[in-house]
Amino acid sequence: MESQVADRKTVADQPGKGQKSTEEIKKEQERRGLTLSRTRVLNDLEVATNPNHRKSLEAALAHLDKKIAELN
């Protein structure tokens, strides 16, 4: 429960750091969503046996990697 409270603290609560801009917050949220999607695709790829499904998942993984790289 303490970790959940700590997760809710803003950057402004941390010494030496200013508040994040709206754009920075949006980029972080998008990056988190893409990272979660990437994890799901990787998990699906581990168990996929159909070659066409695997090819689709590999394409999705490449797309997600590209989008994540663009945000960095």
N, C-alpha and C positions, 0 to 999 in steps of 0.2 A: 504494500500500500504506500509506503514511503517513496518507492521508486516512481509510482504514478504521480505523486505530488511533485516530485523533483522534475519529472518530464514536463509538467505544466508550467514550470518557471519560464519566463521569457528571457531573451538575451539581455534585456535591460536590467534584469536582476543580477546579471553577472558583472563583476567589477571589470572595468577597463574596456567594456564593449558598449557600443551604442545600440539604439533600436534598429531593427531591420526594416528596410523599406517594403512596401507592399509587393513590389516586383521580386525581391529576394524571397519573401515568404511564399509567393506563388511558385517560384522556381523550386524551392525546397519541397513543397507539396507535390508538385509534378514529378520531381525526382523520386520521392518516396513511393508514389503510385507506380511509376515505371519500374522501380526496383522490386516492388511486391509482385507486379505482373511478371517480371523476369524470373523471380523465384518460382512462381506457379508454373510457368512454361518449362523451366528446368526440371521441376518435379514430374510434370506430365511426360517430358521427353525421356526420363529415366525408365518409365514403365510402358511407353508406347512401343508396340510391336509392328503395327501396320506401316509399311514404308512410306505410303502417301501421307499418313498422319505425321510421321516423323519429319518428313520434308516440310510440311506446313509449320510444324513447331520450330524447326530450325530456322525457317524464314522469319517467323515471329520473333525468335530470339535475336536474330541479326538486326531486325528493325528496332527492337527495344534497346539493344546495345548502341545503335547509332543515335537514337533519341537521347539516351543517357549521356553519351559523349558530347552531344551538342549542348547539353545543359551545364557541362563542366567547364 
